[in-house]
Amino acid sequence: MMESSNADQVRLPRPILEAALDAWGQAEEQHAIPISGHSMLPTIHDGDRALISHGCAGVRRGDVIVFRCEDTLIAHRVACIQDGEDGPTFVTKGDNVSHFDLPLNAGEIVGRVLAVQRNGQSTSLDTTAWRLSGWLIAVGTLAWARLYGCARDLKRRLFGSQPSHVTTVLRQGTRFFSRLALTFAQAVACRWKKSPNGPSGPPEQDDI
């Protein structure tokens, strides 16, 4: 396990990672893995454990998935899924970072995060409310990315390509509004989950 400010990840020696993934895939069971990093704040914190179901079946926009990047497992949110000749391509991004990851194919996905455990409590991400919240976050992330791209192009035309105070303001503004949208979407999901008219979701689990 290795801490990083850029990605929520688990790093293992390659032979151990290969053996673990092969065993998990054959068992077709859910497994909990420790998470280190801050890229998925506030959904996933450093030190949390993520319960994952293996494979990419059922993965939709807005879901948090675990994927393989060389000898590292990374947990990020699916921003969009694009159809291609060789199958679907998944574009992911950490909620707390400004850049998108390189596109993934289905073979690089280890599984989908079903729940997050923290301090002995488990929060399910597999309820209707949380998956809707994730979808809203993903759509909002793409919208802000396009807005930031348009603003950056306008800045280049007006002020040139050199870094400036304007660039810093645009970047900080994009991250601020992304975090604001994320917090709002999660607050709505939590309120919906607690509402007597909302989906009931699974009960809290014991320690994973």
C-alpha positions as CSV (number, residue, x, y, z in Angstrom):
1,M,0.0,0.0,0.0
2,M,1.4,3.3,-1.0
3,E,0.2,6.8,-0.2
4,S,-0.2,9.3,-3.1
5,S,-1.9,12.7,-3.4
6,N,-2.8,11.9,-7.0
7,A,-4.4,8.5,-6.9
8,D,-6.2,6.3,-4.3
9,Q,-4.2,3.2,-4.9
10,V,-2.7,-0.1,-3.7
11,R,0.8,-1.0,-4.9
12,L,2.0,-4.6,-4.6
13,P,5.0,-6.5,-6.1
14,R,3.9,-7.6,-9.6
15,P,4.1,-11.4,-8.9
16,I,1.9,-11.0,-5.8
17,L,-0.5,-8.7,-7.6
18,E,-0.8,-11.2,-10.5
19,A,-1.4,-14.1,-8.2
20,A,-4.0,-12.1,-6.2
21,L,-5.9,-11.0,-9.2
22,D,-5.9,-14.5,-10.7
23,A,-7.2,-16.0,-7.5
24,W,-9.9,-13.3,-7.1
25,G,-11.1,-13.7,-10.6
26,Q,-11.4,-17.5,-10.3
27,A,-13.2,-17.2,-6.9
28,E,-15.7,-14.7,-8.3
29,E,-16.2,-13.3,-4.8
30,Q,-16.2,-9.9,-3.3
31,H,-12.9,-8.7,-1.7
32,A,-11.9,-5.8,0.5
33,I,-8.7,-3.9,-0.3
34,P,-7.1,-1.1,1.7
35,I,-6.9,2.4,0.0
36,S,-4.1,4.9,0.3
37,G,-4.4,8.4,-1.1
38,H,-6.6,11.5,-1.4
39,S,-7.8,11.6,-5.0
40,M,-11.3,10.4,-4.2
41,L,-12.1,12.7,-1.3
42,P,-14.6,13.1,0.2
43,T,-16.1,9.7,-0.9
44,I,-13.0,7.7,-0.1
45,H,-10.5,8.7,2.6
46,D,-6.9,7.6,3.1
47,G,-7.0,4.4,5.2
48,D,-10.5,3.3,4.1
49,R,-11.2,-0.2,2.8
50,A,-13.1,-0.7,-0.4
51,L,-15.3,-3.8,-1.0
52,I,-15.2,-4.6,-4.7
53,S,-17.0,-7.0,-7.0
54,H,-14.8,-8.4,-9.7
55,G,-15.1,-7.8,-13.4
56,C,-16.7,-4.9,-15.4
57,A,-20.2,-6.3,-15.8
58,G,-22.7,-3.8,-14.7
59,V,-20.3,-0.9,-14.5
60,R,-22.0,2.4,-15.4
61,R,-21.1,6.0,-15.7
62,G,-20.6,7.4,-12.2
63,D,-19.5,4.2,-10.6
64,V,-16.2,4.0,-8.7
65,I,-14.0,1.2,-10.1
66,V,-10.7,-0.3,-9.3
67,F,-8.4,-0.7,-12.3
68,R,-4.9,-1.9,-12.9
69,C,-2.1,0.4,-13.9
70,E,1.1,-1.7,-14.2
71,D,1.8,-3.0,-10.6
72,T,-0.7,-0.6,-9.0
73,L,-4.5,-0.8,-8.3
74,I,-6.2,2.6,-8.5
75,A,-9.8,3.5,-7.4
76,H,-11.4,6.3,-9.5
77,R,-14.8,7.3,-10.8
78,V,-16.0,6.4,-14.3
79,A,-16.7,9.8,-16.1
80,C,-17.9,8.3,-19.3
81,I,-18.0,5.1,-21.3
82,Q,-17.3,5.2,-25.0
83,D,-18.2,2.4,-27.5
84,G,-15.4,1.4,-29.9
85,E,-14.6,-1.3,-32.4
86,D,-12.7,-3.3,-29.8
87,G,-15.3,-2.9,-27.1
88,P,-16.1,-0.2,-24.6
89,T,-13.5,2.3,-23.4
90,F,-13.8,3.7,-19.9
91,V,-12.6,7.3,-19.0
92,T,-12.0,7.7,-15.3
93,K,-11.0,10.5,-12.9
94,G,-10.4,11.0,-9.2
95,D,-13.0,13.4,-7.7
96,N,-10.3,15.4,-6.0
97,V,-7.9,15.8,-8.9
98,S,-8.2,18.0,-12.0
99,H,-6.9,15.6,-14.7
100,F,-8.5,12.6,-16.3
101,D,-6.8,9.2,-16.4
102,L,-5.8,7.5,-19.7
103,P,-8.7,5.5,-21.2
104,L,-9.1,2.0,-20.0
105,N,-10.4,-1.2,-21.7
106,A,-12.5,-3.8,-20.0
107,G,-9.5,-6.0,-19.4
108,E,-7.8,-3.4,-17.2
109,I,-10.8,-3.2,-14.8
110,V,-10.5,-5.3,-11.6
111,G,-14.0,-4.5,-10.4
112,R,-16.6,-2.0,-9.1
113,V,-16.5,-0.6,-5.6
114,L,-19.6,-1.7,-3.7
115,A,-19.0,-0.2,-0.3
116,V,-16.5,1.8,1.7
117,Q,-15.5,0.9,5.2
118,R,-14.3,3.5,7.7
119,N,-13.9,3.3,11.4
120,G,-15.8,0.1,11.6
121,Q,-18.8,1.4,9.6
122,S,-19.6,0.4,6.1
123,T,-21.4,2.7,3.6
124,S,-22.9,1.1,0.5
125,L,-22.2,2.7,-2.9
126,D,-24.5,0.2,-4.6
127,T,-27.8,1.9,-3.7
128,T,-30.0,3.7,-6.2
129,A,-29.3,7.0,-4.4
130,W,-25.5,6.6,-4.4
131,R,-25.3,5.5,-8.0
132,L,-27.5,8.4,-9.0
133,S,-25.2,10.7,-7.0
134,G,-22.2,9.2,-8.8
135,W,-23.9,9.8,-12.2
136,L,-24.5,13.4,-11.4
137,I,-20.9,13.8,-10.3
138,A,-19.6,12.3,-13.5
139,V,-21.8,14.4,-15.7
140,G,-20.9,17.5,-13.7
141,T,-17.2,16.7,-14.0
142,L,-17.4,16.5,-17.8
143,A,-19.4,19.7,-18.0
144,W,-16.8,21.6,-15.9
145,A,-14.0,20.1,-17.9
146,R,-15.5,21.4,-21.1
147,L,-16.1,24.8,-19.5
148,Y,-12.5,24.9,-18.2
149,G,-11.3,24.0,-21.7
150,C,-13.3,26.8,-23.3
151,A,-12.1,29.3,-20.7
152,R,-8.5,28.2,-21.2
153,D,-8.7,28.6,-25.0
154,L,-10.2,32.1,-24.5
155,K,-7.5,33.0,-22.1
156,R,-4.8,31.9,-24.6
157,R,-6.3,34.0,-27.3
158,L,-6.5,37.1,-25.0
159,F,-3.3,36.7,-22.9
160,G,-1.1,34.2,-24.7
161,S,0.0,30.7,-23.7
162,Q,2.2,31.7,-20.8
163,P,1.1,30.7,-17.2
164,S,-0.6,33.6,-15.5
165,H,-2.8,34.6,-12.6
166,V,-5.8,34.0,-14.9
167,T,-4.7,30.3,-15.4
168,T,-4.4,29.8,-11.7
169,V,-7.9,31.3,-11.0
170,L,-9.4,29.1,-13.7
171,R,-7.9,26.0,-12.3
172,Q,-8.8,26.8,-8.7
173,G,-12.3,27.8,-9.7
174,T,-12.8,24.5,-11.6
175,R,-11.7,22.4,-8.6
176,F,-13.8,24.5,-6.2
177,F,-17.0,24.1,-8.2
178,S,-16.3,20.4,-8.8
179,R,-15.9,19.8,-5.1
180,L,-19.1,21.9,-4.4
181,A,-21.1,19.9,-6.9
182,L,-19.7,16.7,-5.4
183,T,-20.6,17.7,-1.8
184,F,-24.1,18.7,-2.9
185,A,-24.7,15.5,-4.8
186,Q,-23.6,13.3,-1.9
187,A,-25.6,15.4,0.6
188,V,-28.7,14.8,-1.6
189,A,-27.9,11.1,-1.8
190,C,-27.5,10.7,1.9
191,R,-30.8,12.6,2.6
192,W,-32.6,10.5,0.0
193,K,-31.3,7.4,1.6
194,K,-32.5,8.5,5.1
195,S,-35.9,9.7,3.8
196,P,-38.9,7.3,4.3
197,N,-39.8,7.8,0.7
198,G,-36.4,7.1,-0.7
199,P,-34.7,3.7,-1.4
200,S,-34.0,1.7,1.7
201,G,-30.6,0.3,0.6
202,P,-28.8,-2.6,2.3
203,P,-28.2,-2.5,6.1
204,E,-24.9,-1.4,7.5
205,Q,-22.3,-4.2,7.4
206,D,-19.9,-5.4,10.1
207,D,-16.1,-4.9,9.7
208,I,-14.9,-6.1,6.3
